[in-house]
Amino acid sequence: MQKFAADVTSEYKFRAFLKSYRLPIGAVFLLAVFLRLMFWVIFPPNLTSGDAGLRYLPTAVNILNGNGFSLDTMPPFQPSEACVPLYPLFVAAVYAVFGVEPFAVVAIQIILDLFTCLLVGFVSFNLAPAQLKKLSAFLSLMIYGVFSWYTLYWTGRLVTETLAIFLTMLTIALCVSAMKNGRRSLLLWFAAGASCGLAILTRPDSVLLAAAVVLFVSISLLIRRSWKQTFSILSFCLAAALTLAPWIVRNYLAFNKFQPLASEWAFPEGGFMPTNYLYWIKTWMIDETYFEAVFAQAFLPGTKPFEPEKLPDDIFDSVEERQRVTAVMEKYNQTLYFTPEIDDEFRLISDERVKRSPLRFFVTLPLKRTASLLTTGFATRPQHNKMLIIRILSVLPIIIGGIAGFILCFRQSSLAVFLLSIIFIRTIFLAYHYAPETRYIVEVYPAMIAACGVSAALLWFGILRRFKKTGANGQMIA
């Protein structure tokens, strides 16, 4: 950690940067608010379907009306474990102050996202070399506030993404502060653990963030064998555990079982999830193109039949395999419910596919899912060419700039290693997940943008230096 402390300690503090550049930062914020409001107007949220309509909003209304943490829309209001509690509590708190007004939630999410913008700038400021700190912070702040359309979009949805991204970046920022602040490091590690616990209570997949922090600090402990590192990791874990404790106790009292997060499938108590069927999906699924065709049957049983004729030929290895899958789907269509026997038949087909091509299952498909996720979805389906081009052109510069920034800082900054561990753990997990849904990858983009700010600052300095050599005059923001 000594090298890291040397990296991020600077006479010029981030607070001084914010004070010195109030006007340009304020201009970026005004544009950021305008763009987020435009996304909300152009793409109004659907409040009756998806996670918003099925889980978060009904639970928030029940909390507000004194019916407890329940998904039920009519009595009796049974306790629910279908989602972790923080986002419904967040929505209920906004409703309690402003009334049941979805736009009030969107407005608060926009404000939260502006704080996330500052946190991205803070991380980039600490990541960059001394001569690039101010420009890196400003450029990363601007990229996140203005050019990351996926975060702009999610602020207008009544789902967990905006709150989860904010808590993720708050955890990272607190970890950065803890690593460079010797006197208050244990208190800051405790605060980071509490923030990470809140992130987990917002989105269960935030345990990946906790895993990255613990892994990084544990490796530092093994290298340096320092009591300080030992107390740091213990402080972080204790705070995270204490934050999760009320929810764990509530679940034990309500369901008489240990449930630290939420029901894995967001099912009511006793629901049957065809895990072998999901395994079959993982043998061919690479992006979101066929989500609606194959997931409703498992997650919303009794609502939708299979339409096997709509599945493309390229997800099957042979005509015979397609016929077998179609026959199993027709069995499901008779009742619109999975049985263990139907689920087992999908497992047999899955095992045969993996045995025929293990390289496809363990290497090719994960790489394609990663490409799809990092380019924000639909990376491989030709019917989405126009949207694909727009998405790739908007995201690829950030990915390339982020990679370049990490390369520039990797040897000089332990913070680069820390951020990369967060990105890699989440990306690898999703690469092998059966549902490569793009909203699950958005938490890695703020860290990527922080690194992109460093490479963008270096590029800007290079351009200005070249202009100076040819006699042009340029005014640098740094």
N, C-alpha and C positions, 0 to 999 in steps of 0.2 A: 504493500500500500504506500510505501514511502515515495516510490516513483510517481504514483498517482497524485499524491499530495503535492508534489513538486509541479506536476502538470497544471493543476487547477488553481493553485494559489497565485494570485496576481494582485498587484497594487491597484489595478483598475477593477473595481467590483461591479457585479451585475447591477446592483442597485444604482450605482453611479451612471451606468450605461442607460438605464431606463430614464433617469432624471435628465441626462444630457440630450436624449433623443425623443423627448415627449411628443413633439409635433409629427415627425414621420411615423412613429409608432401609433399615435392617435389616428393618423390618416389610414394606416393599414387596418386598424380596428373598425373604423367607420365603413370601409369597403367590405371588410369581413362580415359585419352585421348585415349590410345591404345584400350581399350575395346569399347569406343564409336565409334571409327573409324571402328572397327571390326563389330559392329552391323550395321553400315551404309553400309559396303561392303556386309555382308551376307544378310541383309534385305534392299535392295535399295528402296528408296521411290517411290511410284507411283504418278507421278505428273499430271496425267490426270483424276483421279477420287477422290472421297471423298472430304473433305473440302478443301484440297490443290488445286485440279484441278478445283473445282466448284466455290470456293469463294476467297481464299486468293491470289493465284498466278495471276488469271486474274485481280483482283482489283489492285494488286501491279504493274503489267505491265501497266495498264491504268494510274495509278498515275505517273509512270515513263515517260509515253509518253504524259503527259499533257491532258489526257482524263477525268480527275476528278476521284472521288471515285465511280466507276461503275463496275458492273459485266459483262457488255456487251463486247463481243469480236469483234463486228462490229458496225459501226455507225447506228443509233444515240446512243451515250453513255449516257444512262439515269442514273441519280443519284440512288444509291443503299443504302438500309438500312439492307441488308441481314446479315451483320456482323459488329461488332464494329471495330474501325479503326486502333488500334495500331499495330496489327500483320501485316496487309498489308503494313502499313507505314514502319514497321521494315524491311520487305522483300524488299520494294522499295528502302529504304536507302542503304541496302547491295548491291542491284543490281546497284544502281547509282555509288557506289565506285568500285565494282569488276566486273561489267558487269552482264548480265543475266546468272548467274552461280549458280545452286542450291547448289552445294557443298560449296560455300562461305557462304550461309545461315547456312548450317550445321556446318561449322567451327566456326562461330560466336556463334551459339547455344551451342556448346561444351564449348567455353570460358565462356559463361553465366552460364552454369551448374557447372563449376568449382567455380565460385563465389557463387553459391547456396550451394555448398559443404562447403565453408568457413562459410556461414551463418548458416548452420545446426550445424557446430562445435561451433559457437558462442552461439547459443541458448542452446545447450547441456552444454557448459561451465557454463552458467549462471543458468541453472537448477540444476546442480549437487551440492552436498555438497562440502565444501571446500577441503576435502582430495581427492575427486574424480574428481575435475574439469579438470585437464590436461588430464587424461586418458579418461574421458568421451568425451571430445572434440575430441581427436584424434580418438577414436573408432567410434564415430558417423560420423566423417568426412570420415573415411575409409569405413564404411558400405554404406553411400550414394554414395561415389565415385566408389566403386568396386562391391558391392553386390546387389544394388537395380536395378535389370535388367530392370524394367519397365521404370525408368528414363533414363537408358542407351539407351533403345530402342527409346524413344520419341525424344531424341536429333537428331536422324537421320531422323525424319519426318518433313515435312514442314507444321506443324500445330502449334497451340498456346501453347501446353503443357509446353515446356521448358521455354518460356518467362513468362507464367502464374505462374509456380512454383517459378521461380526466384523472381518475384514481390511479390508473397505471402510471401516468406521467408524474403525478404527485409522489408516488412511491419511489420512482426512479430519482426524482429531484431530491427527495429526502435522503436516499442512499448516497447520492453524490455529496450532499452537504455533510453527511455523517463521515464519509471517507476522508474529507479534508479538514474536519473540525475536531481536533483532539479533545478539547475540554468538554464539549457537549455531545460527543459522538454517541455515547450510550443512549442519551435521551433522544437523539435524532434517529438512531436505529430503532428505538421503541416506537417512535412516531411513524417510521417507515413500515414497521410491522403492522401497526394499527391501520394505516392506509391500505396496505396489501390485504388485510383482513376484510376491510370494507369493499375492496375490489372483488374479492371472492364472493362476498355477500351480494354483489351486483351481478356478476357472471361467474358461474362455477369454474369455467375454463381459466380463470385468473389464478388458479393453483399453479399454472405453468409459470406465471410471473414469480410466485413464491419459490418455486423450484429453481428458477434461474438465479434468484438472489442468494438462496441457501447454497447452491452449487458454487457460485463465484466466491462467496466468503469462505466456504469450506476449503476450497482449493488454496486460497490465500492463507488460511490457517495451517494447512499441511506444509506449505512452502516456508512460512515464517515461524510457525509454532509459537504464536504469541497469545498470551492471556487476553490481551485486548481484543483480538479477533474472536476468541472463544466467547467472551462476554457480548461481543457485537451480535453474533449469530443467535445466542441465547436470548438476548433482548428482543431481537426481531421476531423470533419464533414465539416467545411468550406473549408479545403484544398481539400477534396474529391469532394465537389461540384464545386469548381473552376476548378479542373482538368477535370471534365465532361462537364463543361459549353460550351466550343467551339463546341463539338460534338452535344450537345442539340440545340444550336443556328443554326448550319448547318442543322440539320434535320428539324427544324421549317421553315427555309427559303426554303429548298428543297421540303418539303412535306406538309407544312402548318399544322403541328401537333406537339404535345409534344411527342418526342420519345427519352427518356434518354439513351437507350441502343441500341438494334437492334431489327429488326422484330422478334417476338417470334419464328416464324417457319422458319425464313430465306427465306421467300417467297418474290417475287416481290410484289409491291403495288397491292392490289385487289385479291390476291390469296386466295383460299378457303381451310381451313384446317379442316378436319373432326375430331373435338375434341371428339365427342362421340365414334368414332372408336378408338381413342387413349385411351379413358377410358376403352373400352373393352379389349384392349391389357393389360392394367394395372391389369385386373382381373385374369391374368394368367402368364404374363411374369415375369421370375425370373433371366434370364441371357441373354447373347448375342447369344445364339444358333440359334434363329429364326429371328434375326434382318433382314437379307436379304429377308426373306420370307414375312415379313409383313410391313416393313417401307417404302420401295420404292414406294408402291402404294399411300401412303399419302404424302410423301415429294417430290417425283418425279413423279407427275401424268402424265399419258399418256405414261409411259415407260415400265411398266411391269404388266402382269396380275397376278391375284391370282392363286395359285396352291394348293387348299385346301386339296388335297389328300396327300400332303407332311407334313401337320400338324399332330402331334401325337395325339393319342386318349386321352392321360392323361390331355390335356388342356380343354377337354369338360366334362361336368357332365353327359351326356347321349348321346345315339345315336340320339335321337330327336334333341338335341341341336346342334350336329355336322351337321345334315341335314339342320337346319335353317341357321347356319353360312355359309354353303356351298352355299345355295340358294342366300343369300345376296351377297356373293362374286361373284357368276355368274352374278348377275345384274351389278356389277362393271365391270366385264370383257367385257361386251357388248360395253362399251365406253372407258374404262380405266380411268374414272374420277369419283370422288365421287360427289354425289348429296346430298342435305340436307335430302332427303327421305332415301337414303341408310344409311347415317350417323345416322339418328334417329332409324333405325332398329337395328343398333349395340347398341344403348343406351338401348333399351328395353331388349335385351339379357344380357347386362351388369348389369342392375338393378336387373334382376332375379337372376343372379349369386351371386351378393352381398347379396341379401335378403336370398338366400338359405344358404350361409355360410359367415356371417359377420366376424367370427373369422379368416377365411382364408384370407379375403381381408385386414383386419386391423392389423393382427398380424403375421400369418404364412408367407404370401408372403413377407411382408417387412423384416422379419428376414432372409428369404432365399435370398432375394436380397442383404441384407447386407453381408451375408456370401459370396455370389458370388463376390461382389465388392471388399471386403477386401482381398480375395484370388485371386484377379485380373482376375475374370471372369470364366464362365463355371464351377461353383462349383457343379452343380447338374445334369448335363447331362452325362449319362454313355458313350456316343460315344466319349467323349473327355478324357478318362481315363488317357492316357499317358501324355498329356499336363497338365491335372489337377494335376497329381502327381508332375510334375516338378514345376508347379507354386506354389502349396501349400508348397512344401519343401523349395522353395526359399523365400517365403514371410512369412510363419507362424512363423519362429524364430524372425523376426522383429516385428510382431504383439505381440507375447508373451513377448518379451523383452521390447517392448514399454509399454505394460500394467504393467509389473513388475516395470519399471522405474517410471511410474506415481504413482503407489501405494507407492513406496519408498519416493517420493517427495511430495505427495499430501498435507500432513499436514504441512510440513515445508516451502513449496514454493507456493506462489500465481501464479507464472509462470506456474506451472503444471495445475492449474485450468484454466488459460488463454488458454493454448494449448489444453486442453481437450474440452473447449467450441468451439474452432475452428473445432476440429475433429468431435464432436457430431453434431453440427449444419449441417455441410455438409453431414455427414453420414445419419442422420435422413431425411433430404430433399431427398436424392437419394433413400432411402429405400422406399419412397412413390411415386417415379417418375415412369412414364410409360416406360422409356428407361434406364435401369441400365447399362449404358455403362461404362466400367472400366476406361476409360481415364478421366472421370469426378471425380474420387476419388483420383487421383494421388497427388492432392495438400495436402492431409492429411499425406502422407507418410514421408515427411521431418520432420514434428513435431513428428511423431511416432518414427522416427529414432533418433531424438535428445534425447528422453526418453529412447530408447533402448541403447544408448551409456552409460547412467547412470547405468542401470542394468548390462550391459556387463562389465563395469569397476568394479563394486562391485563383480561380479562373478570372474573376473580376480584376484582381490586382494585376494579373498577367496581361489582360486586355489594356488596362490603363498604362502599364509600363511600355507596351508596344506603341500606344498612341504618343506617349512622351518622346519615344525615340524618333518618331516621324514628325515631331514638332507640334502634335495636337495637345490641347490643354484638357485636362480632366479633373474633376473634383471628386475625391473619394469620400464615401460616407464614414469610413473608419478613421 
